Amino acid sequence: MTPAPHVMISAGEASGDLHAAEVVRALGQRLPGLRCSGLGGPAMARAGVELVHRMEDLAVMGFSEVLSRLGVIWSRLKSLKRHMAEQRPDLLILVDFPDFNLRLARAANRLGIPVLYFIGPQVWAWRAKRARKVQALVDRLAVVFAFEVDVWYHLAPDLKVRFVGHPVVDELPERYDQGTPLPIPEAAEVVGILPGSRGGEIRRMLPMLLQAASLIHGRRPGLHFVLPVAPGLDRGELEPYLEHAPPGLTIVKGQAGRVMRRARLLLAASGTVTLEAALVGTPLVVVYRTGWLNYLVAKRLVKLDYISLPNLVAGRRVVPELIQGRATPEAVAAEGMALLESEENYQSAVDDLAEVRRLVGGPGAGDRVAEMAQELMGEA
């Protein structure tokens, strides 16, 4: 009797956890009896993955935070390598999280286990030389933006790369109506505040976003401000920063998708959530702050005109970005008011986001990755 296929999968961040779960569900439909194990979070657990370790142990932001967590990171990596050597899965699927996952890929190579990488390193942004390392360690690469195919072809011509679309296209509709209705009046004009999901992001960006919201409230007192608390966080972690909150701030657990759809404007930390907002079609102001050491290092390494995903996808400025020293409450409020007080500006932003939606592609990314995984296991 042929044993059930076993896939090991590794995702180290909240967005990767969601994307990986979609792949697992799609692959399970293709391969009855599939067993999955690895590194992940709540979404992967719900999809049936046996978690060897939870990704929350590894959630760090920036170079300095990585240094402070090196002991835990190395311990988890060693444990996952041991699990892979003992269990000998038929395939290793990596989702984003390159500094960690490429080390797993090297271990898989030594064991003769094929590797599929979903959402590989952003070599189009920085560390382009890493493309050759990926080519040496990875059997297939699934990319989420169409422009990446050409980038990888020029940097790593022997690597088999396929554009699968972005998994957010599939994930967002499920989250529009997730949870109970928002506790705000039906006719309320809403501004959503999305400060990120990690401790460092909350610490650096939530106070500034709340101060900006208070300034906007001073100009538009009829607005309702809503802050969805990301999975894995609780209100207690936000309490130290709520003294800066605008009057009547509504805090809800999760429901970011519902808030994005309901809002007229979003104030958001740079990350996957900005692409989600673009797909929903809600205009937004993007901010990013990190420690100054992290920023100086990144500035030397990153070769991009933009940092937010909507602008990167469009290849031009479609949403305002305020980075590091420019990310002040006053500047954020000014950009927000420029959208709220000008119907022309607002409609132009809506039109630009529609272009981003077109460029991102259609649904089905998880199933296309599952198809690649099945092909690769068949070849092995």
Contacts in CASP RR format, 6 or more apart in sequence:
PFRMAT RR
TARGET T0000
AUTHOR 0000-0000-0000
METHOD contacts of the structure
MODEL  1
MTPAPHVMISAGEASGDLHAAEVVRALGQRLPGLRCSGLGGPAMARAGVE
LVHRMEDLAVMGFSEVLSRLGVIWSRLKSLKRHMAEQRPDLLILVDFPDF
NLRLARAANRLGIPVLYFIGPQVWAWRAKRARKVQALVDRLAVVFAFEVD
VWYHLAPDLKVRFVGHPVVDELPERYDQGTPLPIPEAAEVVGILPGSRGG
EIRRMLPMLLQAASLIHGRRPGLHFVLPVAPGLDRGELEPYLEHAPPGLT
IVKGQAGRVMRRARLLLAASGTVTLEAALVGTPLVVVYRTGWLNYLVAKR
LVKLDYISLPNLVAGRRVVPELIQGRATPEAVAAEGMALLESEENYQSAV
DDLAEVRRLVGGPGAGDRVAEMAQELMGEA
4 31 0 8 1.000
4 33 0 8 1.000
4 34 0 8 1.000
4 35 0 8 1.000
5 31 0 8 1.000
5 33 0 8 1.000
5 34 0 8 1.000
5 35 0 8 1.000
5 90 0 8 1.000
5 91 0 8 1.000
5 377 0 8 1.000
6 34 0 8 1.000
6 35 0 8 1.000
6 36 0 8 1.000
6 37 0 8 1.000
6 87 0 8 1.000
6 88 0 8 1.000
6 89 0 8 1.000
6 90 0 8 1.000
7 24 0 8 1.000
7 27 0 8 1.000
7 34 0 8 1.000
7 35 0 8 1.000
7 36 0 8 1.000
7 37 0 8 1.000
7 89 0 8 1.000
7 90 0 8 1.000
7 91 0 8 1.000
7 92 0 8 1.000
7 93 0 8 1.000
7 373 0 8 1.000
7 377 0 8 1.000
8 36 0 8 1.000
8 37 0 8 1.000
8 38 0 8 1.000
8 83 0 8 1.000
8 84 0 8 1.000
8 87 0 8 1.000
8 89 0 8 1.000
8 91 0 8 1.000
8 92 0 8 1.000
8 93 0 8 1.000
8 113 0 8 1.000
9 20 0 8 1.000
9 23 0 8 1.000
9 24 0 8 1.000
9 36 0 8 1.000
9 37 0 8 1.000
9 38 0 8 1.000
9 39 0 8 1.000
9 40 0 8 1.000
9 44 0 8 1.000
9 49 0 8 1.000
9 92 0 8 1.000
9 93 0 8 1.000
9 94 0 8 1.000
9 95 0 8 1.000
10 38 0 8 1.000
10 39 0 8 1.000
10 40 0 8 1.000
10 80 0 8 1.000
10 92 0 8 1.000
10 93 0 8 1.000
10 94 0 8 1.000
10 95 0 8 1.000
10 97 0 8 1.000
10 100 0 8 1.000
10 101 0 8 1.000
10 104 0 8 1.000
11 17 0 8 1.000
11 19 0 8 1.000
11 20 0 8 1.000
11 39 0 8 1.000
11 40 0 8 1.000
11 41 0 8 1.000
11 44 0 8 1.000
11 55 0 8 1.000
11 95 0 8 1.000
11 96 0 8 1.000
11 97 0 8 1.000
12 39 0 8 1.000
12 40 0 8 1.000
12 55 0 8 1.000
12 58 0 8 1.000
12 59 0 8 1.000
12 95 0 8 1.000
12 96 0 8 1.000
12 97 0 8 1.000
12 100 0 8 1.000
12 101 0 8 1.000
13 55 0 8 1.000
13 59 0 8 1.000
13 96 0 8 1.000
13 97 0 8 1.000
14 41 0 8 1.000
14 55 0 8 1.000
14 59 0 8 1.000
14 197 0 8 1.000
14 230 0 8 1.000
14 231 0 8 1.000
14 232 0 8 1.000
15 96 0 8 1.000
15 272 0 8 1.000
16 95 0 8 1.000
16 96 0 8 1.000
16 97 0 8 1.000
16 119 0 8 1.000
17 40 0 8 1.000
17 41 0 8 1.000
17 42 0 8 1.000
17 43 0 8 1.000
17 44 0 8 1.000
17 55 0 8 1.000
18 43 0 8 1.000
18 167 0 8 1.000
18 171 0 8 1.000
19 95 0 8 1.000
19 96 0 8 1.000
19 118 0 8 1.000
19 119 0 8 1.000
19 167 0 8 1.000
19 171 0 8 1.000
19 365 0 8 1.000
19 366 0 8 1.000
20 40 0 8 1.000
20 43 0 8 1.000
20 44 0 8 1.000
20 47 0 8 1.000
20 49 0 8 1.000
20 93 0 8 1.000
20 95 0 8 1.000
20 118 0 8 1.000
21 43 0 8 1.000
21 44 0 8 1.000
21 46 0 8 1.000
21 47 0 8 1.000
21 49 0 8 1.000
22 47 0 8 1.000
22 167 0 8 1.000
22 170 0 8 1.000
22 171 0 8 1.000
22 365 0 8 1.000
22 366 0 8 1.000
23 93 0 8 1.000
23 95 0 8 1.000
23 118 0 8 1.000
23 366 0 8 1.000
23 369 0 8 1.000
23 370 0 8 1.000
23 373 0 8 1.000
24 34 0 8 1.000
24 36 0 8 1.000
24 44 0 8 1.000
24 47 0 8 1.000
24 48 0 8 1.000
24 49 0 8 1.000
25 47 0 8 1.000
26 366 0 8 1.000
26 367 0 8 1.000
26 369 0 8 1.000
26 370 0 8 1.000
27 34 0 8 1.000
27 36 0 8 1.000
27 370 0 8 1.000
27 373 0 8 1.000
27 374 0 8 1.000
28 34 0 8 1.000
28 370 0 8 1.000
29 370 0 8 1.000
30 370 0 8 1.000
30 371 0 8 1.000
30 374 0 8 1.000
31 374 0 8 1.000
35 50 0 8 1.000
36 44 0 8 1.000
36 47 0 8 1.000
36 48 0 8 1.000
36 49 0 8 1.000
36 50 0 8 1.000
37 49 0 8 1.000
37 50 0 8 1.000
37 51 0 8 1.000
37 52 0 8 1.000
37 83 0 8 1.000
37 87 0 8 1.000
37 89 0 8 1.000
38 44 0 8 1.000
38 49 0 8 1.000
38 50 0 8 1.000
38 51 0 8 1.000
38 52 0 8 1.000
38 53 0 8 1.000
38 80 0 8 1.000
38 83 0 8 1.000
39 51 0 8 1.000
39 52 0 8 1.000
39 53 0 8 1.000
39 54 0 8 1.000
39 55 0 8 1.000
39 58 0 8 1.000
39 76 0 8 1.000
39 80 0 8 1.000
40 49 0 8 1.000
40 51 0 8 1.000
40 53 0 8 1.000
40 54 0 8 1.000
40 55 0 8 1.000
41 51 0 8 1.000
41 54 0 8 1.000
41 55 0 8 1.000
41 56 0 8 1.000
42 231 0 8 1.000
44 51 0 8 1.000
45 51 0 8 1.000
52 79 0 8 1.000
52 80 0 8 1.000
52 83 0 8 1.000
53 76 0 8 1.000
53 79 0 8 1.000
53 80 0 8 1.000
56 232 0 8 1.000
57 72 0 8 1.000
57 76 0 8 1.000
58 69 0 8 1.000
58 72 0 8 1.000
58 73 0 8 1.000
58 76 0 8 1.000
58 97 0 8 1.000
58 100 0 8 1.000
59 198 0 8 1.000
59 199 0 8 1.000
60 66 0 8 1.000
60 68 0 8 1.000
60 69 0 8 1.000
60 73 0 8 1.000
60 198 0 8 1.000
61 198 0 8 1.000
61 199 0 8 1.000
61 200 0 8 1.000
61 201 0 8 1.000
61 290 0 8 1.000
62 290 0 8 1.000
62 291 0 8 1.000
62 294 0 8 1.000
63 293 0 8 1.000
63 294 0 8 1.000
63 297 0 8 1.000
64 291 0 8 1.000
64 293 0 8 1.000
64 294 0 8 1.000
65 200 0 8 1.000
66 73 0 8 1.000
66 99 0 8 1.000
73 100 0 8 1.000
77 100 0 8 1.000
77 103 0 8 1.000
77 104 0 8 1.000
80 104 0 8 1.000
81 103 0 8 1.000
81 104 0 8 1.000
81 107 0 8 1.000
84 92 0 8 1.000
84 104 0 8 1.000
84 107 0 8 1.000
84 108 0 8 1.000
84 111 0 8 1.000
84 113 0 8 1.000
85 107 0 8 1.000
85 111 0 8 1.000
88 111 0 8 1.000
88 113 0 8 1.000
89 113 0 8 1.000
90 113 0 8 1.000
90 114 0 8 1.000
90 377 0 8 1.000
90 380 0 8 1.000
91 113 0 8 1.000
91 114 0 8 1.000
91 115 0 8 1.000
91 116 0 8 1.000
91 373 0 8 1.000
91 376 0 8 1.000
91 377 0 8 1.000
91 380 0 8 1.000
92 104 0 8 1.000
92 105 0 8 1.000
92 108 0 8 1.000
92 113 0 8 1.000
92 114 0 8 1.000
92 115 0 8 1.000
92 116 0 8 1.000
93 115 0 8 1.000
93 116 0 8 1.000
93 117 0 8 1.000
93 118 0 8 1.000
93 369 0 8 1.000
93 373 0 8 1.000
94 101 0 8 1.000
94 102 0 8 1.000
94 104 0 8 1.000
94 105 0 8 1.000
94 115 0 8 1.000
94 116 0 8 1.000
94 117 0 8 1.000
94 118 0 8 1.000
94 120 0 8 1.000
94 138 0 8 1.000
95 101 0 8 1.000
95 118 0 8 1.000
95 119 0 8 1.000
96 118 0 8 1.000
96 119 0 8 1.000
96 120 0 8 1.000
98 120 0 8 1.000
98 121 0 8 1.000
98 130 0 8 1.000
101 117 0 8 1.000
102 121 0 8 1.000
102 130 0 8 1.000
102 133 0 8 1.000
102 134 0 8 1.000
102 137 0 8 1.000
105 115 0 8 1.000
105 117 0 8 1.000
105 137 0 8 1.000
105 138 0 8 1.000
106 137 0 8 1.000
108 114 0 8 1.000
108 115 0 8 1.000
108 137 0 8 1.000
109 115 0 8 1.000
109 137 0 8 1.000
114 139 0 8 1.000
114 376 0 8 1.000
114 377 0 8 1.000
114 379 0 8 1.000
114 380 0 8 1.000
115 137 0 8 1.000
115 138 0 8 1.000
115 139 0 8 1.000
115 140 0 8 1.000
116 138 0 8 1.000
116 139 0 8 1.000
116 140 0 8 1.000
116 141 0 8 1.000
116 142 0 8 1.000
116 369 0 8 1.000
116 372 0 8 1.000
116 373 0 8 1.000
116 376 0 8 1.000
117 134 0 8 1.000
117 138 0 8 1.000
117 140 0 8 1.000
117 141 0 8 1.000
117 142 0 8 1.000
118 142 0 8 1.000
118 164 0 8 1.000
118 369 0 8 1.000
119 142 0 8 1.000
119 143 0 8 1.000
119 144 0 8 1.000
120 134 0 8 1.000
120 141 0 8 1.000
120 143 0 8 1.000
121 127 0 8 1.000
121 130 0 8 1.000
121 131 0 8 1.000
121 134 0 8 1.000
123 130 0 8 1.000
123 131 0 8 1.000
123 134 0 8 1.000
123 151 0 8 1.000
123 152 0 8 1.000
123 155 0 8 1.000
124 147 0 8 1.000
124 148 0 8 1.000
124 151 0 8 1.000
125 302 0 8 1.000
125 303 0 8 1.000
125 304 0 8 1.000
126 298 0 8 1.000
126 301 0 8 1.000
126 302 0 8 1.000
126 303 0 8 1.000
126 304 0 8 1.000
127 301 0 8 1.000
128 155 0 8 1.000
131 152 0 8 1.000
131 155 0 8 1.000
131 156 0 8 1.000
131 159 0 8 1.000
132 155 0 8 1.000
132 156 0 8 1.000
134 141 0 8 1.000
134 156 0 8 1.000
134 159 0 8 1.000
135 156 0 8 1.000
135 158 0 8 1.000
135 159 0 8 1.000
138 159 0 8 1.000
139 160 0 8 1.000
139 376 0 8 1.000
140 160 0 8 1.000
140 161 0 8 1.000
140 162 0 8 1.000
140 372 0 8 1.000
140 375 0 8 1.000
140 376 0 8 1.000
141 152 0 8 1.000
141 159 0 8 1.000
141 160 0 8 1.000
141 161 0 8 1.000
141 162 0 8 1.000
142 161 0 8 1.000
142 162 0 8 1.000
142 164 0 8 1.000
142 365 0 8 1.000
142 368 0 8 1.000
142 369 0 8 1.000
142 372 0 8 1.000
143 149 0 8 1.000
143 152 0 8 1.000
143 161 0 8 1.000
143 162 0 8 1.000
143 163 0 8 1.000
143 164 0 8 1.000
144 163 0 8 1.000
144 164 0 8 1.000
144 165 0 8 1.000
144 166 0 8 1.000
144 167 0 8 1.000
144 365 0 8 1.000
145 163 0 8 1.000
145 165 0 8 1.000
145 166 0 8 1.000
145 312 0 8 1.000
145 313 0 8 1.000
145 360 0 8 1.000
146 163 0 8 1.000
146 165 0 8 1.000
146 359 0 8 1.000
146 361 0 8 1.000
148 161 0 8 1.000
148 163 0 8 1.000
149 161 0 8 1.000
149 162 0 8 1.000
149 163 0 8 1.000
152 159 0 8 1.000
152 161 0 8 1.000
153 161 0 8 1.000
162 368 0 8 1.000
162 372 0 8 1.000
164 364 0 8 1.000
164 365 0 8 1.000
164 366 0 8 1.000
164 368 0 8 1.000
164 369 0 8 1.000
164 372 0 8 1.000
165 360 0 8 1.000
165 361 0 8 1.000
165 362 0 8 1.000
165 364 0 8 1.000
165 365 0 8 1.000
165 368 0 8 1.000
166 275 0 8 1.000
166 360 0 8 1.000
166 361 0 8 1.000
166 365 0 8 1.000
167 364 0 8 1.000
167 365 0 8 1.000
167 366 0 8 1.000
168 272 0 8 1.000
168 275 0 8 1.000
168 276 0 8 1.000
168 279 0 8 1.000
168 360 0 8 1.000
169 279 0 8 1.000
169 360 0 8 1.000
169 361 0 8 1.000
169 362 0 8 1.000
169 363 0 8 1.000
169 364 0 8 1.000
169 365 0 8 1.000
170 363 0 8 1.000
170 364 0 8 1.000
170 365 0 8 1.000
170 366 0 8 1.000
172 257 0 8 1.000
172 276 0 8 1.000
172 279 0 8 1.000
172 280 0 8 1.000
175 255 0 8 1.000
175 256 0 8 1.000
175 257 0 8 1.000
175 258 0 8 1.000
176 257 0 8 1.000
176 258 0 8 1.000
176 261 0 8 1.000
177 258 0 8 1.000
178 254 0 8 1.000
178 255 0 8 1.000
178 257 0 8 1.000
178 258 0 8 1.000
179 254 0 8 1.000
179 255 0 8 1.000
179 258 0 8 1.000
182 190 0 8 1.000
182 226 0 8 1.000
182 250 0 8 1.000
182 252 0 8 1.000
182 255 0 8 1.000
182 258 0 8 1.000
182 259 0 8 1.000
182 262 0 8 1.000
183 250 0 8 1.000
183 252 0 8 1.000
184 190 0 8 1.000
184 224 0 8 1.000
184 226 0 8 1.000
184 250 0 8 1.000
185 224 0 8 1.000
188 223 0 8 1.000
188 224 0 8 1.000
189 220 0 8 1.000
189 222 0 8 1.000
189 223 0 8 1.000
189 224 0 8 1.000
189 264 0 8 1.000
190 223 0 8 1.000
190 224 0 8 1.000
190 225 0 8 1.000
190 226 0 8 1.000
190 259 0 8 1.000
190 262 0 8 1.000
190 263 0 8 1.000
190 264 0 8 1.000
191 213 0 8 1.000
191 216 0 8 1.000
191 223 0 8 1.000
191 224 0 8 1.000
191 225 0 8 1.000
191 226 0 8 1.000
191 263 0 8 1.000
191 264 0 8 1.000
191 265 0 8 1.000
191 266 0 8 1.000
191 267 0 8 1.000
192 225 0 8 1.000
192 226 0 8 1.000
192 227 0 8 1.000
192 228 0 8 1.000
192 259 0 8 1.000
192 260 0 8 1.000
192 263 0 8 1.000
192 265 0 8 1.000
192 266 0 8 1.000
192 267 0 8 1.000
193 206 0 8 1.000
193 209 0 8 1.000
193 210 0 8 1.000
193 213 0 8 1.000
193 225 0 8 1.000
193 226 0 8 1.000
193 227 0 8 1.000
193 249 0 8 1.000
193 266 0 8 1.000
193 267 0 8 1.000
194 228 0 8 1.000
194 256 0 8 1.000
194 259 0 8 1.000
194 260 0 8 1.000
194 266 0 8 1.000
194 267 0 8 1.000
194 268 0 8 1.000
194 269 0 8 1.000
194 273 0 8 1.000
194 277 0 8 1.000
195 201 0 8 1.000
195 202 0 8 1.000
195 205 0 8 1.000
195 206 0 8 1.000
195 209 0 8 1.000
195 227 0 8 1.000
195 269 0 8 1.000
196 202 0 8 1.000
196 205 0 8 1.000
196 230 0 8 1.000
196 268 0 8 1.000
196 269 0 8 1.000
196 271 0 8 1.000
196 273 0 8 1.000
197 230 0 8 1.000
197 231 0 8 1.000
197 232 0 8 1.000
197 233 0 8 1.000
199 233 0 8 1.000
199 237 0 8 1.000
201 269 0 8 1.000
202 233 0 8 1.000
202 237 0 8 1.000
202 238 0 8 1.000
202 241 0 8 1.000
203 241 0 8 1.000
204 289 0 8 1.000
204 290 0 8 1.000
204 291 0 8 1.000
205 269 0 8 1.000
205 287 0 8 1.000
205 288 0 8 1.000
205 289 0 8 1.000
205 327 0 8 1.000
206 238 0 8 1.000
206 241 0 8 1.000
207 241 0 8 1.000
207 244 0 8 1.000
208 287 0 8 1.000
208 289 0 8 1.000
208 327 0 8 1.000
208 328 0 8 1.000
208 329 0 8 1.000
208 332 0 8 1.000
209 267 0 8 1.000
209 269 0 8 1.000
209 287 0 8 1.000
209 332 0 8 1.000
210 241 0 8 1.000
210 242 0 8 1.000
210 244 0 8 1.000
210 245 0 8 1.000
210 246 0 8 1.000
210 249 0 8 1.000
211 244 0 8 1.000
211 329 0 8 1.000
212 267 0 8 1.000
212 329 0 8 1.000
212 330 0 8 1.000
212 332 0 8 1.000
212 333 0 8 1.000
213 225 0 8 1.000
213 245 0 8 1.000
213 246 0 8 1.000
213 249 0 8 1.000
213 267 0 8 1.000
213 333 0 8 1.000
214 244 0 8 1.000
214 245 0 8 1.000
214 246 0 8 1.000
214 329 0 8 1.000
215 329 0 8 1.000
215 330 0 8 1.000
215 333 0 8 1.000
216 223 0 8 1.000
216 246 0 8 1.000
216 333 0 8 1.000
216 336 0 8 1.000
216 337 0 8 1.000
216 340 0 8 1.000
217 223 0 8 1.000
217 225 0 8 1.000
217 246 0 8 1.000
217 247 0 8 1.000
218 246 0 8 1.000
219 333 0 8 1.000
219 337 0 8 1.000
220 337 0 8 1.000
220 340 0 8 1.000
224 248 0 8 1.000
224 250 0 8 1.000
225 245 0 8 1.000
225 246 0 8 1.000
225 248 0 8 1.000
225 249 0 8 1.000
225 250 0 8 1.000
226 249 0 8 1.000
226 250 0 8 1.000
226 251 0 8 1.000
226 252 0 8 1.000
226 259 0 8 1.000
226 262 0 8 1.000
226 263 0 8 1.000
227 238 0 8 1.000
227 245 0 8 1.000
227 249 0 8 1.000
227 250 0 8 1.000
227 251 0 8 1.000
227 252 0 8 1.000
228 251 0 8 1.000
228 252 0 8 1.000
228 253 0 8 1.000
228 254 0 8 1.000
228 255 0 8 1.000
228 256 0 8 1.000
228 257 0 8 1.000
228 258 0 8 1.000
228 259 0 8 1.000
229 235 0 8 1.000
229 238 0 8 1.000
229 251 0 8 1.000
229 252 0 8 1.000
229 253 0 8 1.000
229 254 0 8 1.000
230 254 0 8 1.000
230 256 0 8 1.000
231 254 0 8 1.000
235 251 0 8 1.000
238 251 0 8 1.000
242 249 0 8 1.000
252 259 0 8 1.000
256 273 0 8 1.000
256 276 0 8 1.000
257 276 0 8 1.000
257 280 0 8 1.000
260 266 0 8 1.000
260 273 0 8 1.000
260 276 0 8 1.000
260 277 0 8 1.000
260 280 0 8 1.000
260 282 0 8 1.000
261 280 0 8 1.000
261 282 0 8 1.000
263 282 0 8 1.000
264 282 0 8 1.000
264 283 0 8 1.000
264 340 0 8 1.000
265 282 0 8 1.000
265 283 0 8 1.000
265 284 0 8 1.000
265 285 0 8 1.000
265 336 0 8 1.000
265 339 0 8 1.000
265 340 0 8 1.000
266 277 0 8 1.000
266 282 0 8 1.000
266 283 0 8 1.000
266 284 0 8 1.000
266 285 0 8 1.000
267 284 0 8 1.000
267 285 0 8 1.000
267 287 0 8 1.000
267 332 0 8 1.000
267 336 0 8 1.000
268 274 0 8 1.000
268 277 0 8 1.000
268 284 0 8 1.000
268 285 0 8 1.000
268 286 0 8 1.000
268 287 0 8 1.000
269 286 0 8 1.000
269 287 0 8 1.000
269 288 0 8 1.000
270 286 0 8 1.000
270 287 0 8 1.000
270 288 0 8 1.000
270 307 0 8 1.000
270 308 0 8 1.000
270 321 0 8 1.000
271 308 0 8 1.000
271 309 0 8 1.000
272 309 0 8 1.000
274 284 0 8 1.000
274 286 0 8 1.000
274 308 0 8 1.000
274 309 0 8 1.000
274 310 0 8 1.000
274 319 0 8 1.000
275 309 0 8 1.000
275 310 0 8 1.000
275 313 0 8 1.000
275 356 0 8 1.000
275 360 0 8 1.000
277 284 0 8 1.000
277 310 0 8 1.000
277 353 0 8 1.000
278 284 0 8 1.000
278 309 0 8 1.000
278 310 0 8 1.000
278 313 0 8 1.000
278 318 0 8 1.000
278 319 0 8 1.000
278 353 0 8 1.000
278 356 0 8 1.000
278 357 0 8 1.000
278 360 0 8 1.000
279 353 0 8 1.000
279 356 0 8 1.000
279 357 0 8 1.000
279 360 0 8 1.000
281 350 0 8 1.000
281 353 0 8 1.000
281 354 0 8 1.000
281 357 0 8 1.000
282 353 0 8 1.000
283 319 0 8 1.000
283 339 0 8 1.000
283 346 0 8 1.000
283 349 0 8 1.000
283 350 0 8 1.000
283 353 0 8 1.000
284 319 0 8 1.000
285 319 0 8 1.000
285 320 0 8 1.000
285 322 0 8 1.000
285 332 0 8 1.000
285 335 0 8 1.000
285 336 0 8 1.000
285 339 0 8 1.000
286 307 0 8 1.000
286 308 0 8 1.000
286 310 0 8 1.000
286 319 0 8 1.000
286 320 0 8 1.000
286 321 0 8 1.000
286 322 0 8 1.000
287 321 0 8 1.000
287 322 0 8 1.000
287 323 0 8 1.000
287 327 0 8 1.000
287 332 0 8 1.000
288 307 0 8 1.000
288 308 0 8 1.000
288 321 0 8 1.000
288 322 0 8 1.000
288 323 0 8 1.000
288 324 0 8 1.000
288 327 0 8 1.000
289 323 0 8 1.000
289 324 0 8 1.000
289 325 0 8 1.000
289 327 0 8 1.000
290 298 0 8 1.000
290 324 0 8 1.000
292 324 0 8 1.000
295 324 0 8 1.000
304 312 0 8 1.000
305 311 0 8 1.000
305 315 0 8 1.000
306 312 0 8 1.000
306 315 0 8 1.000
306 317 0 8 1.000
306 321 0 8 1.000
307 321 0 8 1.000
307 323 0 8 1.000
308 319 0 8 1.000
308 321 0 8 1.000
310 318 0 8 1.000
310 319 0 8 1.000
310 352 0 8 1.000
310 353 0 8 1.000
310 356 0 8 1.000
311 317 0 8 1.000
311 318 0 8 1.000
311 319 0 8 1.000
311 321 0 8 1.000
313 356 0 8 1.000
313 359 0 8 1.000
313 360 0 8 1.000
314 352 0 8 1.000
314 355 0 8 1.000
314 356 0 8 1.000
314 359 0 8 1.000
318 349 0 8 1.000
318 352 0 8 1.000
318 353 0 8 1.000
318 355 0 8 1.000
318 356 0 8 1.000
319 349 0 8 1.000
319 352 0 8 1.000
319 353 0 8 1.000
320 335 0 8 1.000
320 336 0 8 1.000
322 328 0 8 1.000
322 331 0 8 1.000
322 332 0 8 1.000
322 335 0 8 1.000
338 345 0 8 1.000
339 345 0 8 1.000
339 346 0 8 1.000
339 349 0 8 1.000
340 346 0 8 1.000
END
